[in-house]
Amino acid sequence: MADRVKVLVVGVGNMGRSHALAYHRMDGFELAGLMSPSIHSRTDLPTEIEGYPKFADFDEAMAATRPDAVSINSYTDTHKEYALKAFDANCHVFIEKPLAVTVADAQEIVDAAKARNRKLMVGYILRVHPAWQRFIAESKKLGKPLVMRMNLNQQSKGEAWAVHKAIMTDHTPLTDCGVHYVDVMCQMTEAKPVRVHGIGAKLSADTKIQNYGHLHIEFDDGSVGWYEAGCGPMMSEVAYFVKDVVGPKGHVSIVPKTGSDAAASDSMDSHIQTNLLLIHSAELDDNDNFVNEDTWSSMADEPSHDDLCQREQEVFYTAITEGTDLTEHMDSALSSLRIVLAADESIKSGEVVHLS
C-alpha cells in the first residue's frame, strides 16, 4: 500500500461529512468516493467534497474504488454488514459509534479485524479532545470512590428530530451517545464495571422506543456513575448539560456557557466543547474552612467538531501506516457498548444487570 491511504466514505450525514472533509484536507489520505443510498438526491454536501465519485450501492462503490480503508458513518444497523465486507476486501475500517446494534455483532466485527490483521478504529471523538483528556486526568486526582454525573439531553425539531427518530429505530438515546460518556467513566475509574440499572420513558408517539433514559453503573472500586439522555421537541433546555465528577478530595466539572453565547441543546458543539473547567479542592483547615480557592480554566481555544474529526483521522492514519496496536481501543468500545445495552436490557426487564 502506498503512503496515501485510499478511503471510501460510507454515510454522508453529520459525521460522514466531517470525516470526508478530513480525508479531503489531509495529505495522507486519498478520498476515493462517497457512498449513501440517498447520495444522488443530496443537496447538502460541502463544496469541497461535492465533486468526488458518488455511489448509492456499497458493493458497487467497493468494486469501483478498491479502497485501502472504509469509513463507515451510516446508521448502526448497517455497521456489521459493511464492516465485514470491508475486512473481506482486506481494508482497514473506521466506524462511527455505536460499534453495532448488539454486543455479539460488535464482537464479530472486532474478531474479523483481528483475524484479518486490519485496523479497526471506533469514532470516540472525546478520546482526541484535549480538554476532555484533561477532565479525565483531573478526575484521577480526586481519590476513590468517584461519583460521576453526566447527561446529554437534546431539545430537537425539524431535521434534528427526524435524525433522532431515525436513530431510535434500533436503539435508545442511552446507547447512541452513552457509549462516549460511559467510556469516559471507565477511563476515570480504571475499574471493572459490575452492575448496571436502567430506567426509561416513552414521551412521544412518533418513536418506536423510549426517547428518554437513565442508566446507573457501579464499579468494583466503589465508584458509581449515572448518565441521562433524552431527545425530542418536549425535552427541557434547563440543566441539559451536566459533566461533573466528585471524589473524596474534591470535584471537577465542565461548566457550559450561559446567556446569548450558549449553544442550543441539539447542537453537537454544545456537548463536546468544554467552555470552562472548574476544579474544587475539599481540603479544610483547622476551622473547617476551605484551604484552596476554586480554580477556573478557560478552554476558549479548543478544537471545533471538524477539527476533532480530523484528529481522529490522524490517529487512524498513524495506526495504519505505523502499526499502532488498537487492542485496548477495541476492547474499550466493546465494554462501553456492553454497559449501555445492559441499561436497555434493565429498562425492559426491570432488573439490575450484573456484568460478568
DARA-V630689 format. One record per residue. N is the residue number from 1. PSI is psi in degrees with one decimal (NA if undefined). D_LAST is the distance of its C-alpha to the last C-alpha in Angstrom with 2 decimals. Layout:
BEGIN
N|PSI|D_LAST  N|PSI|D_LAST
END
This chain:
BEGIN
1|134.9|40.85  2|167.7|43.23  3|-33.3|42.32  4|127.1|42.30  5|117.1|39.15  6|123.5|40.10  7|135.7|37.58  8|128.6|37.42  9|123.4|36.15  10|120.6|34.53  11|125.4|34.66  12|33.5|37.25  13|-156.1|36.02  14|-50.2|35.52  15|-42.6|33.02  16|-42.2|34.70  17|-44.0|38.08  18|-42.1|36.98  19|-38.2|35.41  20|-40.4|38.50  21|-38.5|40.71  22|-46.0|38.84  23|-39.5|39.39  24|-38.7|43.01  25|-18.9|43.67  26|136.6|42.01  27|-28.4|44.12  28|-15.3|41.24  29|150.8|40.47  30|113.3|42.68  31|110.4|41.82  32|-28.0|42.52  33|171.6|42.13  34|133.1|40.45  35|130.7|38.83  36|140.2|38.19  37|-26.5|39.27  38|17.4|41.43  39|-35.8|42.67  40|-9.3|46.31  41|1.3|46.56  42|135.6|44.94  43|9.8|47.41  44|15.6|45.10  45|138.7|44.47  46|146.1|45.57  47|-36.0|48.91  48|-30.1|47.55  49|0.9|45.38  50|-27.8|47.39  51|-1.8|49.36  52|156.3|46.63  53|139.9|46.34  54|141.8|44.56  55|140.8|42.79  56|-9.6|41.54  57|132.4|39.79  58|-48.2|36.95  59|-40.4|38.25  60|-42.1|41.76  61|-42.1|40.63  62|-43.2|38.83  63|-37.5|41.89  64|-35.0|44.33  65|-24.9|42.68  66|63.0|40.92  67|163.2|38.65  68|-25.7|36.82  69|152.8|34.04  70|130.2|32.90  71|111.0|31.91  72|112.3|29.99  73|24.8|30.47  74|-178.2|30.69  75|151.7|28.70  76|-32.6|25.02  77|-7.5|25.63  78|-10.7|27.85  79|-47.9|25.61  80|-48.5|24.18  81|-49.6|27.69  82|-41.5|29.45  83|-44.3|27.01  84|-38.1|27.00  85|-37.6|30.78  86|-43.6|31.14  87|-37.6|29.26  88|-28.2|31.39  89|11.4|34.37  90|32.2|33.17  91|151.5|32.64  92|158.9|30.45  93|127.3|28.55  94|132.6|28.20  95|132.4|26.24  96|155.1|26.07  97|158.9|22.95  98|153.3|20.91  99|-40.4|20.25  100|175.1|20.00  101|-34.3|19.79  102|160.0|16.48  103|-38.5|13.45  104|-43.0|14.84  105|-40.8|18.21  106|-41.5|17.12  107|-37.7|15.52  108|-38.3|18.84  109|-46.0|20.82  110|-43.9|19.17  111|-38.4|19.59  112|-39.8|23.18  113|-43.3|23.96  114|-41.1|22.92  115|-35.7|24.78  116|-4.8|27.86  117|43.8|27.68  118|153.7|28.17  119|136.3|27.15  120|117.2|24.71  121|133.8|24.84  122|142.2|23.33  123|68.2|25.57  124|85.7|23.96  125|-29.1|27.41  126|-19.2|26.59  127|-18.1|25.60  128|8.1|29.30  129|116.2|30.74  130|-36.5|32.50  131|-37.7|32.49  132|-33.5|28.77  133|-38.8|28.26  134|-40.3|30.45  135|-45.8|28.65  136|-44.6|25.42  137|-42.1|27.49  138|-34.3|29.23  139|-30.4|26.06  140|-9.7|24.99  141|-2.5|28.27  142|-3.3|27.52  143|-176.0|25.56  144|148.2|22.36  145|165.7|20.85  146|148.1|21.44  147|115.6|22.03  148|125.2|21.82  149|121.2|23.72  150|150.4|24.32  151|168.4|25.71  152|88.4|27.46  153|137.9|29.86  154|116.8|32.57  155|109.0|35.79  156|152.7|36.74  157|170.5|39.78  158|-130.6|41.58  159|-39.8|39.98  160|-41.1|36.91  161|-37.3|36.27  162|-41.9|36.79  163|-44.5|34.15  164|-41.1|31.67  165|-37.9|32.38  166|-42.0|31.88  167|-38.0|28.49  168|14.6|27.45  169|-26.0|28.17  170|-11.4|24.61  171|159.2|22.48  172|167.9|22.97  173|-26.5|24.20  174|-38.6|20.80  175|-43.6|19.59  176|-57.3|22.86  177|-9.2|23.20  178|-30.2|20.09  179|-33.4|18.43  180|-52.9|21.24  181|-32.2|20.75  182|-39.2|16.98  183|-41.0|17.55  184|-44.5|20.27  185|-42.2|18.19  186|-37.1|15.67  187|-37.1|18.84  188|-44.7|20.37  189|-31.8|17.79  190|34.4|16.52  191|169.8|13.56  192|125.7|9.77  193|135.6|8.92  194|-32.5|7.14  195|143.3|9.06  196|135.7|11.31  197|135.9|14.57  198|147.0|17.24  199|153.7|20.89  200|167.8|23.54  201|142.7|27.18  202|108.7|29.40  203|2.8|32.53  204|138.6|34.39  205|-8.9|35.83  206|-4.3|35.76  207|148.6|32.00  208|-25.4|30.03  209|176.1|26.92  210|134.5|26.41  211|12.0|27.94  212|137.9|26.55  213|162.1|23.05  214|127.6|21.35  215|146.9|17.73  216|134.7|16.51  217|138.4|13.65  218|142.5|12.85  219|160.5|12.05  220|-2.3|11.75  221|8.0|15.46  222|-7.7|16.60  223|150.2|17.27  224|155.1|17.22  225|152.6|18.32  226|150.9|19.75  227|133.3|20.93  228|137.0|23.64  229|134.6|25.15  230|152.7|28.06  231|151.3|30.88  232|169.7|34.19  233|-13.1|37.79  234|-9.5|36.98  235|144.8|34.64  236|143.9|36.08  237|9.2|37.02  238|126.1|36.94  239|35.8|33.99  240|-11.8|32.35  241|106.3|31.53  242|119.7|29.27  243|94.8|27.72  244|133.7|27.50  245|131.1|25.65  246|137.3|26.54  247|174.5|26.06  248|-29.2|28.07  249|-0.5|30.66  250|-153.6|31.30  251|159.9|30.14  252|134.8|30.45  253|143.5|31.06  254|124.7|32.13  255|119.1|35.26  256|163.6|36.54  257|152.9|40.18  258|168.7|42.11  259|-151.5|45.35  260|-20.3|47.01  261|-8.0|45.05  262|138.8|41.63  263|153.7|39.95  264|158.6|39.03  265|-20.3|35.45  266|8.7|35.26  267|132.1|36.29  268|-39.8|33.73  269|-28.8|35.47  270|-18.9|35.05  271|-17.6|31.28  272|-22.5|31.19  273|144.4|34.26  274|-25.9|33.98  275|-74.8|37.64  276|142.9|37.48  277|121.3|35.05  278|123.4|35.58  279|122.3|34.65  280|130.8|35.20  281|135.8|35.39  282|3.4|34.93  283|131.9|37.26  284|152.6|40.09  285|-170.4|43.50  286|-18.7|45.29  287|13.4|46.25  288|29.7|42.71  289|154.4|43.67  290|135.8|41.65  291|-39.8|42.60  292|143.5|41.70  293|154.8|42.42  294|146.3|39.78  295|131.0|39.62  296|128.8|39.85  297|124.7|39.21  298|139.1|40.60  299|38.5|38.77  300|-24.4|41.82  301|19.0|41.75  302|155.7|38.20  303|153.6|37.81  304|175.5|38.18  305|-46.2|35.70  306|-37.6|37.59  307|-41.3|37.69  308|-39.9|33.91  309|-38.2|33.55  310|-36.9|36.01  311|-37.8|34.03  312|-43.8|30.97  313|-26.6|33.26  314|-40.0|34.66  315|-42.6|31.20  316|-44.6|30.79  317|-43.9|34.29  318|-40.4|33.72  319|-40.3|30.57  320|-47.5|32.68  321|-24.4|35.82  322|-1.0|34.55  323|29.0|31.37  324|134.5|28.92  325|117.0|25.45  326|19.5|23.13  327|-48.4|19.89  328|-40.3|18.48  329|-47.8|19.81  330|-42.4|18.20  331|-38.5|14.72  332|-38.5|15.21  333|-40.0|16.46  334|-43.1|13.45  335|-46.6|11.16  336|-36.8|13.71  337|-41.8|14.17  338|-39.0|10.59  339|-47.5|11.07  340|-34.5|14.55  341|-30.1|13.93  342|-35.6|11.38  343|-41.9|14.46  344|-41.7|16.69  345|-40.3|14.74  346|-38.9|15.03  347|-43.6|18.70  348|-39.9|19.36  349|-22.6|17.80  350|10.3|18.72  351|151.6|15.51  352|138.8|12.86  353|124.8|9.54  354|124.5|6.50  355|136.7|3.78  356|NA|0.00
END
